Every structure is written in structure tokens, then in C-alpha cells.
């Protein structure tokens, strides 16, 4: 064999060896990337679970405060209702004839409206 043929064989052998090493390195890189992606997915999944848990906790606290706020509003409305009844009772005590006249007129109007539908 000639010197050039030997050089070609040697160079092709070296190229083959380098190709094998490149394929092995690529396989290792893919495995490493898959492992890193898996780790990132685990971390992301844990973060999502944590955020969902925090969201549920915050929603629960909001619901508790909502109940308290509704109770406060009901108490305030009841107090306003009592104040309105007290002022109406006071007005009736001060002007009983006017209160009777207003009540009579309201009853008469309601009865007329009820009859006009028939």
C-alpha cells in the first residue's frame, strides 16, 4: 500500500472515532438535557402546587372575612330599620291625625289599584 492510502485509512479511522465520540457526547447531552428538564418540571410542579395551596388559603380567609362583613352589614341595616321604626313611632305620637290620614289614604289607593286589575 502506498503512503497516501495508509494516510487516508488512518484519517478515516480517526474520523470514525471522532464521529463515535460525537454521537456519544450528543447522547450524553440529550440525557443531561432530559434530566435537567425533568428536574425543572418537578420544581415547576412543586411551585404550581404551592401557589394553588396559597390561593386556596387566601380564598378561605376571604370567605371568612366575607361572612364577618356580611354580618356587619346586616347589623347596620337592622339598626337603620330600628331607627326608622322609632322615628315613625315618634311621628305618629306627635301627629296622630296626620298619621291616620296617611295610612287611610295609602290603604284606599292600594285597594283601588287592586280592583282596577280585575
Residue, then its C-alpha position, 0 to 999 in steps of 0.5 A: x500500500x502506498x503512503x497516501x492510502x495508509x494516510x487516508x485509512x488512518x484519517x478515516x479511522x480517526x474520523x470514525x472515532x471522532x464521529x463515535x465520540x460525537x454521537x456519544x457526547x450528543x447522547x450524553x447531552x440529550x440525557x443531561x438535557x432530559x434530566x435537567x428538564x425533568x428536574x425543572x418540571x418537578x420544581x415547576x410542579x412543586x411551585x404550581x402546587x404551592x401557589x394553588x395551596x396559597x390561593x386556596x388559603x387566601x380564598x378561605x380567609x376571604x370567605x371568612x372575612x366575607x361572612x364577618x362583613x356580611x354580618x356587619x352589614x346586616x347589623x347596620x341595616x337592622x339598626x337603620x330599620x330600628x331607627x326608622x321604626x322609632x322615628x315613625x313611632x315618634x311621628x305618629x305620637x306627635x301627629x296622630x291625625x296626620x298619621x291616620x290620614x296617611x295610612x287611610x289614604x295609602x290603604x284606599x289607593x292600594x285597594x283601588x289599584x287592586x280592583x282596577x286589575x280585575 
